[in-house]
Amino acid sequence: MRFRIYRYDPDKDAQPYMKDYDIALEPTDRMLLDALVRIKSVDDSLSLRRSCREGVCGSDAMNINGRNGLACITRLADLKEPVELRPLPGLPVIRDLIVDMSQFFKQYHSIKPYLRNNEVPPDKERLQSQAEREELDGLYECILCACCSTSCPSFWWNPDKFVGPAGLLAAYRFIADTRDQATSERLDDLEDPYRLFRCHSIMNCVDVCPKGLNPTRAIGKIKDLMVRRMT
Amino acid sequence: MVKRIVVGAHYGLRDWLVQRVTAVVMAVFALVMLFIVVFHRPEHYGAWKSLMSQQWMRLASLLFLLALFWHAWIGVRDIFMDYVKPAGLRLTLLVGVVLLLVGYALWSVQILWSLY
């Protein structure tokens, strides 16, 4: 199977370049990550992140034939040859397919991704009704792979100011949580032309999310709450 | 000098809402115009003139144009916020757009009320 992979080692290369690989696959190689591991056994200079190899850790996010996704859950049979692999767009490249995710995590931290509740915790746990718990479905499953934020043009243009789809999904996850008491502060923090309102509902995030989540809907719900608060 | 990232202007919701409301106003006006063109077929200059010089049509047109200018202001500002990074240049462009749109609004009033 033929691959074209983005290669860049800042210590050696003046410019990034695309390198072609023609690799004989074994019948057990089902997913793109299997092929990458095989390529790495031939050319160990190729750098990429991977860990759980089953779509849970979010390490091997990359741009696959122009579309962001996780290599470990992308079926080789569905890919058009030559398979073009590039690092996630919009973030600084450290080497080959590895990007510097600092900016992405900075935005995630900025929404204070933890429960804020000033009441004394009960002996066992803070209880929720089933309906309250269901509010969090489609929000808590995010694995922070950055496929969504790095496919978002608004994040490309303002990665330092726009929270991005992953961060906003997480923000709504805590706004929607009945155990969190900081809803108003959270809305105040997001009411900003850059932090929230750079989202123009392009919906690339929804298109690429490997977990099938919908950040645009979460962002819509944040706006909805703001409208309800204002009027 | 250390470049500080500043956010937290605490506005944006009103503009986002206005963009939606003005879009609805424009859509309704477009449907009304479509209805008129399909069912009344004003085919010559006189028919258009008598249609456009009615008082309700003037007010509706003005409402449509004001919605258009307000909508355009928010959209163009968004584009400048995305693509024009130096704050001084951005402010200059924004002031230019405001003056242009206010000029257009006054000009529209003049045009609409000069039809008899």
Contacts between the chains, C-beta under 8 A, distances in Angstrom:
chain1	res1	chain2	res2	distance
A	153	B	82	7.9
A	154	B	82	7.0
A	157	B	82	4.5
A	157	B	83	6.7
A	158	B	81	7.7
A	158	B	82	6.9
A	160	B	5	4.9
A	161	B	5	6.4
A	161	B	7	5.2
A	188	B	10	7.1
A	189	B	8	7.7
A	191	B	10	5.4
A	191	B	11	7.3
A	191	B	12	6.1
A	191	B	13	5.8
A	192	B	7	5.3
A	192	B	8	5.8
A	192	B	9	5.6
A	192	B	10	6.4
A	192	B	11	7.7
A	192	B	12	5.9
A	193	B	9	5.7
A	193	B	11	6.3
A	193	B	12	4.2
A	193	B	15	7.5
A	193	B	81	6.6
A	194	B	7	5.0
A	194	B	9	7.6
A	194	B	81	7.2
A	195	B	7	5.4
A	195	B	8	7.7
A	196	B	12	6.6
A	197	B	12	3.8
A	197	B	13	7.6
A	197	B	15	7.3
A	197	B	16	5.7
A	198	B	81	7.5
A	198	B	82	7.3
A	200	B	78	7.0
A	223	B	13	7.1
A	223	B	16	6.5
A	226	B	13	4.8
A	227	B	13	6.9
A	227	B	17	6.4
A	230	B	13	6.2
A	230	B	14	7.7
